[in-house]
Amino acid sequence: MVCELSGICGGCPLRCLDTARYQEQKLAAFRETLKHIRQDNIAEGKPVFVPDHTRRRASLAFSYKKGRLSLGFNAAKSAEIVNFSACPLLTSGLNAVLPAITRLLEDICAVPCNVKKGKKTFKQNISGGDVWLTEAANGIDVVLEFDAEPELEHRMIVFEQAQSMPSVIRISHRRSPSAIIEPLVEKARPCIKIGGYDVYIPAGTFLQPSAEGEQALTGLVQKYMGDSEGAVADLFCGVGTFSYALCGRAANKILAVDSSRELLAGFQESVNRNMIPNIRIMPRNLFKYPLDSKELHGFDVVVFDPPRAGAAAQAGQLAMMETAAKPSKVIAVSCNPQSFVRDAGILLEGGYRLVELTLVDQFIYSNHSELVALFTKL
């Protein structure tokens, strides 16, 4: 789809290419990266290309200068904000709410905050920050991120304007990406559908960027599971995307592990509400403390979906297991082909074979690629 900001906005730098050429270039770059895997005859599944107007989750930057608000993505290789009223990447629901979000930010930024420096307190307008938008199944979740404590007047603005935004069901605030999130208005608890279940999502939580991409990833994990069943470890589980997809088979007993206790609390709440008996949740920093051979003993399948840094420590523990005790399958989901190549090398040296991998292109018109891969024990 043509965009008037193509070549200016950094949101999708490859939009200048026509669809066929873009997909060819994305596949070529993907295959070039995977040439570094030391194994011949790796099957490649049919690539999945997610279309425009599917991005349900977006982080937009805003700035407020001389009474004027800018809201959009950053320009290519720049901190400058490219202002827009709609984006072909985003769902129609997110595009529809952008004018109201702009008005909300204009009114918030126009009211000074109390800022403390040492023993002095002075008034200062909010000059910029980020807005995190997520379209859940039942409405839109908004997280306002700026480094100031909202005053009573700011909270009143949020409350009053939220009433005129019927599609927005929650507005929260945090001072930085790692800060505690405070809900300011919550009309309903945002939920998404995964595997037929209503899944509650905490404010600011990570989700797959599109429902279509999520369905592609879960479909591939289920495909690579095949007839396998039994004890399944879902590592770096996040909100439980793959756990929900796999728990429908009663024979599967799933251990879901992630480091975020807040996220896992929401996951546990959804598991309890849906009365799912075969998912057990455990908090663990798998980068520092991967599951070791004793803890992995008895698992039939391991699924892992780490952040961009990959899962080298966990792959190492799988590789060191005795052959008889190794899980028969490892299904790797990766958002970074470079770290995947490293992790794949560890598994190949540790007695696994890479059977098939599939490209999933969720971040369209970008250089970013995701994949799902099946390893089986030799």
Residue pairs with C-beta under 8 A, 6 or more apart in sequence:
1 15
1 52
1 88
3 9
3 12
3 15
3 87
3 88
5 82
5 84
6 12
6 15
6 16
7 13
7 15
7 16
7 76
8 75
8 76
8 82
9 72
9 73
9 75
9 76
9 82
9 84
10 73
10 74
10 75
10 76
10 77
10 78
10 82
11 73
11 82
11 87
11 89
11 366
12 89
12 364
12 365
12 366
13 76
13 365
13 366
13 367
14 22
14 25
14 26
14 365
14 366
14 367
15 22
15 365
17 25
17 365
22 364
22 365
23 47
23 49
23 361
26 49
26 359
26 361
26 369
27 47
27 359
29 367
29 369
30 47
30 337
30 359
30 369
30 371
31 44
33 337
33 338
33 341
33 369
34 42
34 337
34 341
34 357
36 341
37 341
37 344
37 345
37 348
37 354
38 345
38 348
39 348
39 353
39 354
42 354
42 355
42 356
42 357
43 355
43 356
43 357
44 356
44 357
44 358
44 359
45 220
45 356
45 357
45 358
45 359
45 372
46 358
47 358
47 359
47 360
47 361
48 213
48 216
48 358
48 359
48 360
48 361
49 361
49 364
50 210
50 212
50 213
50 216
50 360
50 361
50 362
50 364
51 212
51 364
52 88
52 89
52 364
53 88
53 89
53 90
53 91
53 92
54 89
54 91
54 210
54 211
54 212
54 213
55 87
55 89
55 90
55 91
55 94
55 209
55 210
56 91
56 93
56 94
56 134
56 135
56 207
56 209
56 210
56 211
57 132
57 133
57 134
57 135
57 207
57 208
57 209
57 210
58 87
58 89
58 90
58 94
58 132
58 133
58 209
59 130
59 131
59 132
59 133
60 71
60 72
60 73
60 130
60 131
60 133
61 71
61 72
61 73
61 74
61 81
61 128
61 129
61 130
61 131
62 69
62 70
62 71
62 81
62 105
62 128
62 129
62 130
62 131
63 69
63 70
63 81
63 127
63 128
64 70
64 105
64 106
64 109
64 110
64 125
64 126
64 127
64 128
65 127
67 110
69 102
69 105
69 106
69 109
70 81
70 83
71 81
71 83
71 84
71 98
71 101
71 102
71 105
71 131
72 81
72 82
72 83
72 84
72 87
73 81
73 82
73 84
73 87
74 80
74 81
74 82
75 81
75 82
85 98
85 99
86 95
86 98
87 95
89 364
89 365
91 135
93 135
93 140
93 167
94 133
94 135
94 140
96 167
97 133
97 140
97 165
97 167
97 168
100 161
100 164
100 165
100 168
101 131
101 133
101 142
103 161
104 157
104 158
104 161
104 165
105 131
105 144
107 157
107 161
108 126
108 144
108 150
108 154
108 157
108 158
109 125
109 126
109 127
110 125
111 125
111 151
111 153
111 154
111 157
112 123
112 124
112 125
113 123
113 124
113 125
113 126
113 148
113 149
113 150
113 151
113 154
114 121
114 122
114 123
114 149
114 151
115 121
115 122
115 123
115 124
115 148
124 148
126 146
126 148
128 146
129 144
129 145
129 146
129 147
130 145
130 146
131 142
131 143
131 144
131 145
132 142
132 143
132 145
132 204
133 140
133 141
133 142
134 140
134 141
134 190
134 201
134 207
135 141
136 169
136 190
136 191
136 192
136 201
137 191
137 192
137 193
137 198
138 169
138 188
138 190
138 191
139 167
139 168
139 169
139 170
139 187
139 188
139 190
140 167
140 168
140 169
141 168
141 169
141 170
141 172
141 190
141 201
141 203
142 168
142 170
142 171
142 172
143 171
143 172
143 173
143 174
143 181
143 203
143 204
144 158
144 171
144 172
144 173
144 174
144 184
145 173
145 174
145 175
145 176
145 177
146 173
146 175
147 175
147 176
148 175
149 175
150 158
150 173
150 184
155 184
158 171
158 184
158 185
159 184
159 185
162 168
162 171
162 185
162 187
168 187
169 186
169 187
169 188
169 189
169 190
170 183
170 185
170 186
170 187
170 188
170 189
170 190
170 203
171 183
171 184
171 185
172 181
172 182
172 183
172 184
172 203
172 204
173 181
173 182
173 184
174 180
174 181
174 182
174 204
181 202
181 203
181 204
183 203
189 200
190 200
190 201
190 203
191 198
191 199
191 200
191 201
192 198
192 199
192 201
192 207
192 211
193 199
194 214
194 218
194 239
194 240
194 241
194 244
194 245
195 218
195 244
195 245
195 246
195 247
195 248
196 248
197 244
197 270
197 274
197 276
198 270
198 273
198 274
199 239
199 240
199 244
199 267
199 270
200 266
200 269
200 270
200 273
201 207
201 239
201 266
202 262
202 263
202 265
202 266
205 238
205 239
205 263
205 266
206 238
206 239
206 263
207 214
207 238
207 239
208 214
208 217
208 241
208 362
209 362
209 363
210 362
213 360
213 362
213 370
214 241
216 360
216 362
217 241
217 242
217 333
217 360
217 370
217 372
218 241
218 242
218 245
220 358
220 360
220 372
221 242
221 245
221 246
221 303
221 331
221 333
221 372
222 245
222 246
224 329
224 331
224 356
224 372
224 374
225 246
225 301
225 329
225 331
228 300
228 301
228 328
228 329
229 249
229 251
229 252
229 300
230 251
230 252
230 253
230 299
230 300
230 301
231 252
231 253
231 255
231 298
231 299
231 300
231 301
232 246
232 252
232 253
232 254
232 255
232 299
232 300
232 301
232 302
232 303
233 254
233 255
233 257
233 291
233 296
233 299
233 301
233 302
233 303
233 304
233 327
234 240
234 242
234 243
234 246
234 254
234 255
234 256
234 257
234 303
234 304
235 257
235 286
235 291
235 302
235 303
235 304
235 305
235 306
235 311
235 314
236 257
236 258
236 286
236 304
236 305
236 306
236 307
236 311
237 243
237 256
237 257
237 258
237 267
237 281
237 305
238 258
238 263
238 305
239 263
239 266
239 267
240 256
240 267
240 270
240 271
240 279
240 281
241 305
242 303
242 305
242 333
243 254
243 256
243 279
244 276
244 279
246 252
246 254
246 303
247 254
247 276
247 278
247 279
250 278
252 278
253 278
253 280
254 278
254 279
254 280
255 280
255 282
255 299
256 264
256 267
256 279
256 280
256 281
256 282
257 281
257 282
257 283
257 284
257 286
257 291
258 264
258 267
258 283
258 284
258 286
259 283
259 284
259 285
259 286
259 287
260 283
261 283
264 281
264 283
267 281
268 281
271 279
271 281
284 291
286 306
286 311
286 313
286 314
287 309
287 313
288 313
290 311
290 313
290 314
290 316
290 317
291 314
291 317
292 317
293 317
293 320
293 321
293 322
293 325
296 302
296 317
296 318
296 321
296 325
296 327
297 321
297 325
299 327
300 327
300 328
300 329
301 327
301 328
301 329
301 330
301 331
302 318
302 327
302 329
302 330
302 331
303 330
303 331
303 332
303 333
304 311
304 314
304 330
304 331
304 332
304 333
305 332
305 333
305 334
306 314
306 334
306 339
307 335
308 335
308 336
308 339
309 336
309 339
310 334
310 336
310 339
310 340
310 342
310 343
311 332
311 343
312 339
312 342
312 343
312 346
315 343
315 346
315 347
315 350
316 346
316 350
318 326
318 327
318 330
318 347
318 350
318 352
319 346
319 347
319 349
319 350
319 351
319 352
320 350
321 350
323 351
323 377
323 378
326 351
326 352
326 377
327 377
328 376
328 377
329 374
329 375
329 376
329 377
330 347
330 352
330 374
330 375
331 372
331 373
331 374
331 375
332 340
332 343
332 344
332 347
332 371
332 372
332 373
332 375
333 370
333 371
333 372
333 373
334 340
334 343
334 370
334 371
334 372
334 373
335 368
335 370
337 369
337 371
340 371
340 373
344 354
344 373
344 375
347 354
347 375
348 354
351 377
351 378
352 375
352 376
352 377
352 378
353 375
353 376
353 377
353 378
354 373
354 374
354 375
355 374
355 375
355 376
356 373
356 374
357 371
357 372
357 373
357 374
358 371
358 372
358 373
359 369
359 370
359 371
360 369
360 370
360 371
360 372
361 369
361 370
362 368
362 370
363 369
363 370
